[in-house]
């Protein structure tokens, strides 16, 4: 049983990693579609989101089968339960990339973003992609140091997000309310994408060390 | 074993219901604090969010203990796995109520909302509270018809949300960009709160009928 469990759990962890990587690459292309008002790229992200949805269902079924057929205990059981929770985070990361692509599509042939904030979103996109790749690596290697690095990326994301809001709230904002609404929602999508990657890192650290790190987004 | 399982699962379902009810009541007070710029009420929601966080941890531990000690199979196992997923939804509902209260606190002594949108938020708040109560009832009774009603509430929420955006995007919006940013984020919080309640309903329907209803927010 134990050999089968180990194999199946390794497969599941790899599948979760693959999905996190896909979510990161979806966010990459969604960001490009946003910055370049590239409709074809936005459509591609939207079409391929079905693929992530399929993998989500596959992962959920595999986790359930592992519980049902291998009846893992102790640390093994903890791994499967974490996998079930991680599936939900990866699912949201994919959904958030999809949201970004949809804003790009909705505004096409216009650019959704005023040029003044392009730099922010290029950088937020870069960090998001990095975090998708980081989450993938963490799921595959279970390296707690790499997981902790996700927090640093998240802080960089939060900084950018705060700056973006300062810009929006400034009386000199001259791009109108409609653009401000888009920028607000888009900023939120990137910030939440980062939060879910951090959450994956926290769960992996918990698995490896037995201690759940404090939630960086727990706000008093 | 089976008797113990049944008892413990019933306790867990009741705890989840209680948490959904608490999230709904937090959203109720958060909405009042927002509409009336009531700092004390906002602070209360913020303080009490610790209580929901404790219950979340308690529920996660109970679900894990159920798996570890009772080793449920088939439908029983499915219930525990669903409970683990539902905890995450309830957790987010609580977090979203907290976000609303924090906007109210941040803008105090000013009102965060221009008076023109008060009616929208009063109504979105009413629907959210209703959905929190609905999710609680569904978790306690496992009534699929009541679960399906959550979809109707969600549609009403989405309608309001769309109208709100039309208002924001209108050239006649005269409350400035800063208010538009707050209204955008707040609208998103209510919409997401409703989504999570629907998700709880879907999971309960799946448990009872074996068929997962289509995700009303799955967007093509």
Contacts between the chains, C-beta under 8 A, distances in Angstrom:
chain1	res1	chain2	res2	distance
A	46	B	220	7.5
A	53	B	218	7.5
A	63	B	81	7.7
A	64	B	77	7.3
A	64	B	78	7.4
A	64	B	81	6.0
A	67	B	67	7.0
A	67	B	77	5.9
A	67	B	81	7.0
A	68	B	73	6.4
A	68	B	74	7.3
A	68	B	77	5.8
A	71	B	71	5.6
A	73	B	68	6.4
A	74	B	68	7.4
A	77	B	64	7.3
A	77	B	67	5.9
A	77	B	68	5.8
A	78	B	64	7.3
A	81	B	63	7.7
A	81	B	64	6.0
A	81	B	67	7.0
A	81	B	84	6.3
A	84	B	81	6.2
A	84	B	84	5.6
A	84	B	85	6.8
A	85	B	84	6.7
A	85	B	88	6.5
A	88	B	85	6.5
A	88	B	88	5.4
A	98	B	219	7.2
A	102	B	219	7.0
A	165	B	181	7.2
A	168	B	177	6.3
A	168	B	178	7.6
A	168	B	181	5.4
A	169	B	177	7.2
A	169	B	178	4.9
A	169	B	181	6.7
A	173	B	177	5.2
A	176	B	177	7.9
A	177	B	168	6.3
A	177	B	169	7.2
A	177	B	173	5.2
A	177	B	176	7.9
A	177	B	177	5.7
A	177	B	180	4.6
A	178	B	168	7.6
A	178	B	169	4.9
A	180	B	177	4.6
A	180	B	180	5.5
A	180	B	181	5.9
A	180	B	184	7.8
A	181	B	165	7.2
A	181	B	168	5.4
A	181	B	169	6.7
A	181	B	180	5.9
A	181	B	181	7.7
A	181	B	184	4.9
A	184	B	180	7.8
A	184	B	181	4.9
A	184	B	184	4.4
A	184	B	185	6.2
A	185	B	184	6.2
A	185	B	188	6.7
A	188	B	185	6.7
A	188	B	188	6.5
A	218	B	53	7.6
A	219	B	98	7.2
A	219	B	102	7.0
A	220	B	46	7.5
